[in-house]
Amino acid sequence: MTSHSNPPRTGHNDTSGTQAVEGDELVVSVGPIAHGGHFVARHEGRVIFVRHAIPGEKVRVRLTDSGESSRFWRADVVEVLEASPDRVPHFWRAADSLASWNRGAPPVGGAELGHISLKRQRSLKSEVLAEQLKRLAGLDLAIEVEAVGGNHDDGLGWRTRASFAVTSKGRLGMHAHRSDVVLPVKEMPLALQGINDLRLWDVDLSGIARVEVAVPANGSRPLILLAPEEGTSPKRLHSIVSQLPGDVSVAGFDPGKGEVEQLRGRTWVQESAAGHDYRVTGEGFWQIHKDAPDTLVGAVSDYLSRGGYLEPGAAVADLYAGAGLFTAPLADAVGITGSVLSVEGSPGTSRDARKNLHGAPQVEIVQGRVERVLHQQSRSFDSLVLDPPRAGAGKTVVKQLMATGPRAIAYVSCDPASFARDLGYFHQGGWRLESLRAFDLYPHTHHLETVGLIVPAA
């Protein structure tokens, strides 16, 4: 079949029969997808995790992480020798492995499946989910990964938030995968047009280490967060602010401390979902796909309401609650005769939740680690909503959840491995997975979101 790249560059060794080093190239046949956006290949018995490939292809790869003592190597595709019918032209030159390595540099991260048709991307994500459920929870289950929103045909323009690094020359950039290398960018096709309209790549960002951007899908005022390098003067910071569009809020922030400093306008954005408005300060968590909040609230509410677990007068809890995305609709459902316990570990995000839910007397906001708060609680709940970070809830929290005696738990997860692991803990405690849905909230990346309904087996 026709190659999808220019001929390989000269100056790199073919490693056949020799000890490989980073930068060497070799030809491999590509096997199945693995969790994390890699594809499994083998060379002389050693596993290689290859990015930017498709199962069934024959490719030339460049080693990006290798060593004789390494259990496995990592590599990027630099030339396609036998292409899959599911391979399509990459939509973003900066993230295209073939074009990038042909120029002598790695691709930026964040669109590692952009060379695969959307239909195949979703089938591959389904394979990953099924493999994790089988390996970690002992479940044989095939779940379709559902498209979300109205842009099923291209999977672009969905990010309401974007994170950028800054090059040594002060230009907007992004990191290569698993690398300190920062590459300049002049577009972000996965982002809402409002993020691209800011044209941050035209701004001299010298003195800034990191840039975070939030452009709410509801059209409210955007926020740019600037993390200054150590030693950057206030004068330099305000010089950068003066180069930014005047209708945008700007704040300084310290990623280590989580502190936000007002520079111009607000230090927060106003988001909307499920008939509610939410204040989200600084780096406070919010789902990044423009249609994710309504999609996830709808799935959770449907599971709990349809099963009779969420009704007026019920006692429910929202754990890892963030700014209250699920708390507000839960409060609507249980009414003033019910109760909602909302638990969030981040102090700033918990303060947002208090502001967002101040008109709901049935809601109790508690700031603290979920395991600590649950340990201090003696009450029981009719149902729980669980939306932990990527690492999952963990064995201790799962045991505590089962001990509170709910009739059902709606588990929202952004990582199939940690979800399957936690599901295994539930199974050990006598609980079972009643229903599961999966959503493609991160097109062109390996990520997906799941919503599961977990109930006592009895």
Secondary structure, 3 states (H helix, E strand, C coil): CCCCCCCCCCCCCECCCCCCCCCCEEEEECCCEECCCEEEEEECCEEEEEECCCCCCEEEEEEEECCCCCCEEEEEEEEEEECCCCECCCCCHHHCHHHHHHCCCCCECCCCCCCECHHHHHHHHHHHHHHHHHHHHCCCCCCCEECCCCCCCCCCCCECEEEEEECCCCCEEEEECCCCCEEECCCCCCECHHHHHCCHHHCCCCCEEEEEEECCCCCCCCEEEEEECCCCCHHHHHHHHHCCCCCCEEEEEECCCCEEEEEECCCEEEEEECCEEEEEECCCCCCCECCHHHHHHHHHHHHHHHCCCCCCCCEEEEECCCCCCCHHHHHHHHCCCCEEEEEECCHHHHHHHHHHCCCCCCEEEEECCHHHHHHHCCCCCCEEEECCCCCCCCHHHHHHHHHCCCCEEEEEECCHHHHHHHHHHHHHCCEEEEEEEEECCCCCCCCCEEEEEEEECC
